[in-house]
């Protein structure tokens, strides 16, 4: 059983080395480099993991300067290293636990005989992708840069847009085993202190062994973890994140995750894209209205189709009703079974297109949809009208910019369809009403989720359903509580 590692370091170098290497038993990648420095024959040791450490920096900025001290008569203290080594980042650590954590994080640790401190050298070097375009947030205008898995690179991209001292960054660690670094980004004059305090408290309460992605954090700290609706935003674009920080939001960057979380997040934000602010407000307002209409039509189209064919065919014009009835001649299954089957098949093809290798994924999803739909109609299993309705509902869901909200939309279509199949148009109306009541009951870190809709006013509508001209947006104050509004 591993001994407790929170005990302090001793003055004996060999004892410290033994205690540290005991924590890395069976770790063949941990390297120990021993040195003898100064005329006092002082012993020193450097421990690091070369796969995640910049060994060139260790050699040039640490080992060479130490060996050059051979003429020094007195032994070194850790305080002397600030003047002798050329590594920028150096911190003293007093316990074995601190030393082990630093080594596992990619830093090198320098131990000196006769001292009870260890010097942690900032030499971590993690492999990561270069800055590339975002595949998930496509925009025709604006910056093409996207975050990658390296938090330091991501924060640097944000600072390219926010170059003032107001941008504050605080670091925490989550996950007992992974010790994942989590950074909180906010603008000090604008972010609300109560929300910032809430974020820190919820992050500190995370007791998981592993935090491997920002999705872990999102599920554990949001206001309503059981709700299917996303109440925290996420983005891979530094320009979009910079705009949200200026607007008073708080961002969370999780190491190894290319997406940053933003909060609070209201429902209209999931229909907005960066390009909305780079083009004419008339065009972008039309696009936003199109997204809202597509969301509600995609959600309810299958249920409305079922209502017209099963419960209230008198609502349809007679020629259209005759066409639909003729198309369903010879279909063996009820409409609810037919619609459910095709809806599930559409989701299967969609998931297959996402999981398959990128070169063949889109081709398989398109060809598969055409082949399956045509074969099902030809075989008389489903009607042609059902295939058209399923395709329309699926295509409308693709207009939603937020993948999390689009996934919620595709999920909610089926419960709404089943309620409509049992209770008809009354059940459909009641289900929609309950869904709206649930949405109005949600909050995001204390802010109403549907803030732009209730209470209805002029200012909430300026950047929600439509987009007002930029000169109007710049003069407005924040819709949520903040220390002071953006001017």
C-alpha positions as CSV (number, residue, x, y, z in Angstrom):
1,X,0.0,0.0,0.0
2,X,1.4,3.4,-0.9
3,X,2.4,5.5,2.1
4,X,1.2,8.9,2.7
5,X,3.1,11.5,0.6
6,X,2.1,14.6,2.4
7,X,5.1,14.4,4.8
8,X,7.8,17.0,4.4
9,X,11.1,16.5,2.6
10,X,14.2,15.7,4.7
11,X,17.7,17.2,4.6
12,X,19.1,13.8,3.3
13,X,19.1,13.8,-0.5
14,X,19.3,10.0,-0.8
15,X,16.2,9.6,1.5
16,X,14.3,12.1,-0.6
17,X,15.2,10.4,-3.8
18,X,14.1,7.0,-2.4
19,X,10.8,8.4,-1.1
20,X,10.0,10.0,-4.4
21,X,10.9,7.0,-6.6
22,X,8.9,4.8,-4.3
23,X,5.8,6.7,-5.5
24,X,6.8,5.9,-9.1
25,X,7.4,2.1,-8.7
26,X,7.2,0.3,-12.0
27,X,7.3,3.6,-13.9
28,X,10.1,3.0,-16.4
29,X,9.8,6.5,-17.9
30,X,10.9,8.3,-14.8
31,X,14.6,9.4,-15.1
32,X,16.9,10.2,-12.2
33,X,20.0,12.3,-13.0
34,X,22.6,12.7,-10.2
35,X,25.1,15.5,-10.0
36,X,28.0,16.7,-7.8
37,X,28.4,20.4,-7.7
38,X,30.6,23.1,-5.9
39,X,33.9,22.5,-4.2
40,X,32.0,21.3,-1.2
41,X,31.1,18.2,-3.2
42,X,27.4,18.9,-2.7
43,X,25.2,16.2,-4.2
44,X,22.2,17.1,-6.3
45,X,19.5,15.1,-8.2
46,X,17.1,15.9,-11.0
47,X,14.0,13.8,-11.5
48,X,11.8,14.1,-14.6
49,X,9.8,12.2,-17.2
50,X,11.5,12.8,-20.6
51,X,8.3,12.1,-22.7
52,X,6.5,15.1,-21.2
53,X,9.5,17.3,-20.3
54,X,11.6,19.6,-22.4
55,X,15.0,17.8,-21.9
56,X,16.8,20.4,-24.0
57,X,15.8,23.1,-21.5
58,X,16.8,21.0,-18.6
59,X,20.3,20.4,-20.1
60,X,20.9,24.0,-21.2
61,X,19.2,26.0,-18.4
62,X,19.8,23.7,-15.4
63,X,22.5,21.0,-15.7
64,X,25.1,23.2,-17.5
65,X,24.8,26.1,-15.1
66,X,25.0,23.7,-12.1
67,X,28.1,22.0,-13.4
68,X,29.7,25.5,-14.0
69,X,29.5,26.1,-10.3
70,X,32.4,23.6,-9.6
71,X,34.6,26.5,-8.4
72,X,32.0,27.7,-5.9
73,X,33.4,27.1,-2.4
74,X,30.2,26.9,-0.4
75,X,27.2,24.6,-0.8
76,X,24.1,25.9,-2.7
77,X,20.8,26.7,-1.1
78,X,17.6,26.7,-3.1
79,X,17.4,30.5,-2.7
80,X,20.7,30.7,-4.7
81,X,19.2,28.9,-7.7
82,X,17.2,32.0,-8.7
83,X,20.6,33.7,-9.6
84,X,22.3,30.6,-11.1
85,X,19.7,28.9,-13.3
86,X,18.2,30.5,-16.4
87,X,14.8,28.7,-16.3
88,X,12.0,31.2,-16.0
89,X,9.6,29.3,-13.9
90,X,10.9,28.0,-10.5
91,X,9.0,27.3,-7.4
92,X,10.0,25.8,-4.1
93,X,8.0,22.8,-2.7
94,X,8.3,21.4,0.8
95,X,6.5,18.0,0.6
96,X,6.8,14.8,-1.3
97,X,3.3,15.0,-2.6
98,X,4.0,18.4,-4.2
99,X,7.2,17.0,-5.8
100,X,5.4,13.9,-7.1
101,X,2.5,15.9,-8.6
102,X,5.0,18.3,-10.3
103,X,6.9,15.4,-11.9
104,X,3.7,13.7,-13.1
105,X,2.7,17.1,-14.6
106,X,5.8,17.2,-16.8
107,X,8.0,19.5,-14.6
108,X,11.5,18.6,-13.5
109,X,12.4,18.6,-9.8
110,X,15.8,19.6,-8.5
111,X,16.9,18.3,-5.1
112,X,19.9,19.5,-3.2
113,X,21.6,17.6,-0.4
114,X,21.3,19.4,3.0
115,X,18.1,21.2,2.2
116,X,14.5,20.5,3.0
117,X,13.1,22.0,-0.1
118,X,12.7,20.9,-3.7
119,X,12.9,23.3,-6.7
120,X,10.2,22.6,-9.3
121,X,11.4,23.7,-12.8
122,X,8.8,24.7,-15.3
123,X,9.9,22.4,-18.1
124,X,6.7,20.6,-19.1
125,X,6.2,20.0,-22.8
126,X,3.0,18.4,-23.9
127,X,2.2,17.4,-27.4
128,X,-0.8,19.1,-28.9
129,X,-2.3,20.0,-32.2
130,X,-1.5,23.2,-34.0
131,X,-4.1,26.0,-34.1
132,X,-6.5,25.0,-36.8
133,X,-10.0,25.9,-38.1
134,X,-13.0,24.8,-36.1
135,X,-14.9,21.9,-37.6
136,X,-17.9,22.3,-35.2
137,X,-18.4,26.1,-35.4
138,X,-18.2,26.9,-39.1
139,X,-18.3,30.6,-40.1
140,X,-17.9,32.4,-43.4
141,X,-16.6,35.5,-41.8
142,X,-14.4,36.3,-38.9
143,X,-11.4,34.6,-37.3
144,X,-10.7,31.0,-38.4
145,X,-8.7,30.1,-35.3
146,X,-10.0,27.4,-33.0
147,X,-8.9,26.1,-29.6
148,X,-6.9,22.9,-29.3
149,X,-6.2,20.6,-26.4
150,X,-3.5,22.7,-24.8
151,X,-4.9,25.2,-22.3
152,X,-1.9,27.5,-22.4
153,X,-2.4,27.9,-26.2
154,X,-6.1,28.5,-25.7
155,X,-5.6,31.2,-23.1
156,X,-3.0,32.8,-25.4
157,X,-5.6,32.9,-28.2
158,X,-8.1,34.6,-25.9
159,X,-5.5,37.2,-24.8
160,X,-5.0,38.1,-28.5
161,X,-8.5,39.5,-28.5
162,X,-8.5,40.8,-24.9
163,X,-5.2,42.5,-24.3
164,X,-6.1,44.5,-21.3
165,X,-5.3,43.8,-17.6
166,X,-9.0,43.3,-16.9
167,X,-8.8,39.6,-18.1
168,X,-8.3,37.5,-14.9
169,X,-7.4,33.9,-14.9
170,X,-7.6,31.6,-11.9
171,X,-6.3,28.0,-11.7
172,X,-7.7,25.1,-9.9
173,X,-7.2,21.3,-10.0
174,X,-10.0,18.7,-10.3
175,X,-9.8,14.9,-10.2
176,X,-8.0,13.0,-7.5
177,X,-6.2,10.8,-10.0
178,X,-5.9,12.9,-13.1
179,X,-5.3,16.3,-11.3
180,X,-6.7,18.1,-14.3
181,X,-6.0,21.8,-14.5
182,X,-9.1,24.0,-14.7
183,X,-8.8,27.7,-15.5
184,X,-11.5,30.2,-14.8
185,X,-11.5,33.2,-17.1
186,X,-13.4,36.5,-16.5
187,X,-13.2,40.2,-16.9
188,X,-12.9,41.7,-13.5
189,X,-15.0,44.9,-14.0
190,X,-17.9,43.0,-15.6
191,X,-18.3,39.5,-14.2
192,X,-20.7,39.2,-11.3
193,X,-18.9,38.2,-8.1
194,X,-21.7,36.0,-6.8
195,X,-21.6,33.9,-10.0
196,X,-17.8,33.7,-9.8
197,X,-18.0,32.6,-6.2
198,X,-20.6,29.9,-7.1
199,X,-18.4,28.6,-9.9
200,X,-15.4,28.2,-7.5
201,X,-17.5,26.5,-4.8
202,X,-19.0,24.0,-7.3
203,X,-15.6,23.2,-8.8
204,X,-14.1,22.6,-5.3
205,X,-17.0,20.2,-4.5
206,X,-16.1,17.9,-7.4
207,X,-14.9,14.6,-5.9
208,X,-14.3,12.5,-9.0
209,X,-11.2,10.4,-9.5
210,X,-10.9,11.5,-13.1
211,X,-11.8,14.7,-15.1
212,X,-11.0,14.0,-18.7
213,X,-13.0,16.6,-20.5
214,X,-15.0,19.8,-20.1
215,X,-18.1,17.6,-20.3
216,X,-17.4,16.2,-16.9
217,X,-17.3,19.7,-15.4
218,X,-20.5,20.8,-17.3
219,X,-22.5,17.9,-15.9
220,X,-21.4,18.4,-12.3
221,X,-21.7,22.2,-11.8
222,X,-24.7,23.3,-13.9
223,X,-27.9,24.2,-12.2
224,X,-30.2,21.5,-13.5
225,X,-28.2,18.3,-14.2
226,X,-31.3,16.2,-14.8
227,X,-32.7,18.6,-17.5
228,X,-32.2,17.6,-21.1
229,X,-31.7,21.3,-22.0
230,X,-28.1,22.6,-21.9
231,X,-27.7,25.4,-19.3
232,X,-24.0,26.0,-20.0
233,X,-22.6,27.2,-23.3
234,X,-19.4,25.9,-25.0
235,X,-17.4,27.2,-27.8
236,X,-14.2,26.4,-29.7
237,X,-13.7,29.9,-31.1
238,X,-11.6,32.4,-29.3
239,X,-13.4,35.4,-30.9
240,X,-16.8,34.1,-29.7
241,X,-15.4,33.5,-26.2
242,X,-13.9,37.0,-26.1
243,X,-17.2,38.5,-27.0
244,X,-19.0,36.5,-24.3
245,X,-16.4,37.6,-21.7
246,X,-16.9,41.2,-22.6
247,X,-20.7,40.6,-22.2
248,X,-20.2,39.6,-18.6
249,X,-19.9,35.8,-18.8
250,X,-17.4,33.5,-17.1
251,X,-15.4,30.9,-19.0
252,X,-14.0,27.6,-17.8
253,X,-11.0,26.0,-19.6
254,X,-10.3,22.4,-18.9
255,X,-6.9,20.9,-19.9
256,X,-7.0,18.4,-22.8
257,X,-10.4,19.8,-23.9
258,X,-10.7,21.9,-27.1
259,X,-13.9,23.5,-26.0
260,X,-14.4,26.2,-23.3
261,X,-17.5,26.3,-21.1
262,X,-19.3,29.6,-20.7
263,X,-21.9,30.7,-18.1
264,X,-24.5,31.8,-17.5
265,X,-26.1,30.6,-20.7
266,X,-29.6,31.5,-21.7
267,X,-31.8,29.7,-24.3
268,X,-31.4,32.4,-27.1
269,X,-27.6,32.0,-27.0
270,X,-27.8,28.5,-28.5
271,X,-29.2,30.1,-31.7
272,X,-26.4,32.6,-32.0
273,X,-23.2,32.3,-34.0
274,X,-20.1,34.5,-34.3
275,X,-21.1,35.5,-37.8
276,X,-24.2,37.2,-36.5
277,X,-22.1,40.2,-35.4
278,X,-19.9,40.3,-38.5
279,X,-22.6,40.9,-41.1
280,X,-25.6,43.2,-41.7
281,X,-28.2,43.1,-38.9
282,X,-31.1,42.6,-41.3
283,X,-29.6,39.5,-42.8
284,X,-28.5,38.0,-39.5
285,X,-31.8,38.8,-37.9
286,X,-33.5,36.8,-40.6
287,X,-31.2,33.9,-40.1
288,X,-31.9,33.9,-36.4
289,X,-35.6,33.9,-36.9
290,X,-35.1,31.0,-39.4
291,X,-33.3,29.0,-36.6
292,X,-36.0,29.6,-34.1
293,X,-38.7,28.5,-36.5
294,X,-36.7,25.5,-37.6
295,X,-36.3,24.4,-33.9
296,X,-40.0,24.4,-33.1
297,X,-41.1,23.0,-36.5
298,X,-38.5,20.2,-36.2
299,X,-39.7,19.4,-32.7
300,X,-43.4,19.2,-33.5
301,X,-43.5,18.2,-37.2
302,X,-43.7,14.4,-36.6
303,X,-46.5,14.9,-34.0
304,X,-48.5,17.2,-36.3
305,X,-48.2,14.7,-39.1
306,X,-49.5,12.0,-36.8
307,X,-52.4,14.2,-35.7
308,X,-53.5,15.0,-39.3
309,X,-53.4,11.3,-40.4
310,X,-54.8,9.6,-37.3
311,X,-56.9,12.0,-35.1
312,X,-57.9,15.0,-37.1
313,X,-57.8,14.4,-40.8
314,X,-60.6,16.9,-41.3
315,X,-58.0,19.7,-40.7
316,X,-56.4,18.9,-44.0
317,X,-57.6,20.1,-47.4
318,X,-59.5,17.4,-49.1
319,X,-57.2,17.0,-52.1
320,X,-54.2,16.7,-49.8
321,X,-56.0,14.2,-47.6
322,X,-56.9,12.0,-50.6
323,X,-53.2,12.1,-51.7
324,X,-52.0,11.0,-48.3
325,X,-54.6,8.3,-48.0
326,X,-53.7,6.9,-51.4
327,X,-50.0,6.9,-50.5
328,X,-50.8,4.9,-47.4
329,X,-52.7,2.2,-49.3
330,X,-51.1,-1.1,-48.6
331,X,-48.9,0.1,-45.7
332,X,-49.2,-2.7,-43.1
333,X,-48.3,-0.8,-39.9
334,X,-50.1,2.1,-38.1
335,X,-48.8,5.6,-38.6
336,X,-47.2,5.8,-35.2
337,X,-45.1,2.6,-35.9
338,X,-44.2,3.9,-39.4
339,X,-43.1,7.3,-38.1
340,X,-41.2,5.9,-35.2
341,X,-39.4,3.3,-37.3
342,X,-38.3,5.9,-39.9
343,X,-37.3,8.4,-37.1
344,X,-35.1,5.8,-35.4
345,X,-33.6,4.8,-38.8
346,X,-32.7,8.5,-39.4
347,X,-31.0,8.8,-36.1
348,X,-29.1,5.5,-36.7
349,X,-27.9,6.9,-40.1
350,X,-26.9,10.2,-38.5
351,X,-24.9,8.5,-35.7
352,X,-23.3,6.2,-38.2
353,X,-22.2,9.2,-40.3
354,X,-20.7,10.8,-37.3
355,X,-18.8,7.7,-36.0
356,X,-17.4,6.5,-39.3
357,X,-14.1,7.8,-40.6
358,X,-14.4,11.3,-42.0
359,X,-13.7,10.5,-45.6
360,X,-16.6,8.0,-45.9
361,X,-18.9,9.1,-43.1
362,X,-20.9,11.7,-45.1
363,X,-21.1,9.5,-48.1
364,X,-22.5,6.6,-46.1
365,X,-25.1,8.7,-44.4
366,X,-26.3,10.3,-47.6
367,X,-26.3,7.1,-49.7
368,X,-27.7,5.1,-46.8
369,X,-30.6,7.5,-46.4
370,X,-31.4,7.4,-50.1
371,X,-31.2,3.7,-50.3
372,X,-33.1,2.9,-47.1
373,X,-35.8,5.4,-47.8
374,X,-36.3,4.4,-51.4
375,X,-36.3,0.7,-50.5
376,X,-38.7,1.1,-47.7
377,X,-41.2,3.0,-49.9
378,X,-40.8,0.5,-52.8
379,X,-41.3,-2.4,-50.4
380,X,-44.5,-0.8,-49.1
381,X,-43.2,-0.7,-45.5
382,X,-43.6,3.1,-45.2
383,X,-45.3,5.8,-47.2
384,X,-43.4,8.3,-49.3
385,X,-45.0,11.2,-47.3
386,X,-43.5,9.7,-44.1
387,X,-40.1,9.7,-45.6
388,X,-40.5,13.3,-46.6
389,X,-41.6,14.4,-43.2
390,X,-38.8,12.5,-41.4
391,X,-36.2,14.1,-43.8
392,X,-37.7,17.6,-43.3
393,X,-37.6,17.2,-39.5
394,X,-34.0,16.0,-39.6
395,X,-32.8,18.7,-41.9
396,X,-34.4,21.4,-39.9
397,X,-32.5,20.2,-36.8
398,X,-29.2,20.6,-38.6
399,X,-29.8,24.4,-38.7
400,X,-29.4,24.7,-35.0
401,X,-25.8,26.0,-34.3
402,X,-25.5,24.3,-30.9
403,X,-24.9,20.6,-31.1
404,X,-26.0,20.1,-27.5
405,X,-29.4,21.8,-28.2
406,X,-29.8,20.0,-31.5
407,X,-29.2,16.7,-29.7
408,X,-31.9,17.7,-27.1
409,X,-34.2,18.5,-30.0
410,X,-33.8,15.1,-31.6
411,X,-34.4,13.4,-28.2
412,X,-37.6,15.3,-27.3
413,X,-39.3,14.5,-30.7
414,X,-39.9,10.9,-29.6
415,X,-41.6,11.5,-26.2
416,X,-43.7,14.2,-27.8
417,X,-44.7,11.8,-30.6
418,X,-45.7,9.1,-28.2
419,X,-47.8,11.4,-26.0
420,X,-49.5,12.6,-29.2
421,X,-50.2,9.0,-30.3
422,X,-51.9,8.3,-27.0
423,X,-53.8,11.5,-26.3
424,X,-54.1,13.2,-29.7
425,X,-54.1,16.9,-30.2
426,X,-54.9,17.6,-26.6
427,X,-51.9,15.6,-25.4
428,X,-49.7,17.4,-28.0
429,X,-50.8,20.8,-26.7
430,X,-50.4,19.8,-23.1
431,X,-46.9,18.3,-23.7
432,X,-45.8,21.5,-25.4
433,X,-47.2,23.5,-22.5
434,X,-45.3,21.4,-20.0
435,X,-42.2,21.7,-22.0
436,X,-42.4,25.4,-22.1
437,X,-43.1,25.5,-18.3
438,X,-40.0,23.4,-17.7
439,X,-37.9,25.7,-19.9
440,X,-39.2,28.8,-18.0
441,X,-38.4,27.1,-14.7
442,X,-34.7,26.6,-15.6
443,X,-31.9,28.8,-14.4
444,X,-28.2,29.1,-15.3
445,X,-26.2,30.1,-12.3
446,X,-29.1,32.1,-10.9
447,X,-30.1,33.7,-14.2
448,X,-33.5,32.8,-15.8
449,X,-33.0,30.5,-18.8
450,X,-35.7,32.1,-20.8
451,X,-34.7,35.7,-19.7
452,X,-35.2,37.1,-23.2
453,X,-38.9,35.9,-23.3
454,X,-40.1,36.8,-19.8
455,X,-40.5,39.5,-18.8
456,X,-40.8,40.6,-22.4
457,X,-39.1,43.9,-23.1
458,X,-37.2,45.9,-25.7
459,X,-33.7,45.3,-24.5
460,X,-33.8,41.5,-24.2
461,X,-35.0,41.4,-27.7
462,X,-32.2,43.4,-29.1
463,X,-29.8,40.4,-29.2
464,X,-32.0,37.3,-28.9
465,X,-34.7,36.7,-31.4
466,X,-33.3,39.4,-33.7
467,X,-30.0,41.3,-33.7
468,X,-30.1,45.0,-33.3
469,X,-27.6,47.3,-35.0
470,X,-24.1,47.3,-33.4
471,X,-24.4,50.9,-32.2
472,X,-27.6,49.9,-30.3
473,X,-26.0,46.8,-28.8
474,X,-22.9,48.7,-27.6
475,X,-25.1,51.2,-25.7
476,X,-27.2,48.7,-23.9
477,X,-26.5,47.3,-20.4
478,X,-26.3,43.6,-19.6
479,X,-29.5,41.6,-19.4
480,X,-28.2,39.8,-16.3
481,X,-26.7,41.0,-13.1
482,X,-23.1,42.2,-13.4
483,X,-20.8,44.5,-11.5
484,X,-21.3,47.2,-14.2
485,X,-22.7,47.1,-17.7
486,X,-20.7,47.2,-20.9
487,X,-20.5,50.7,-22.4
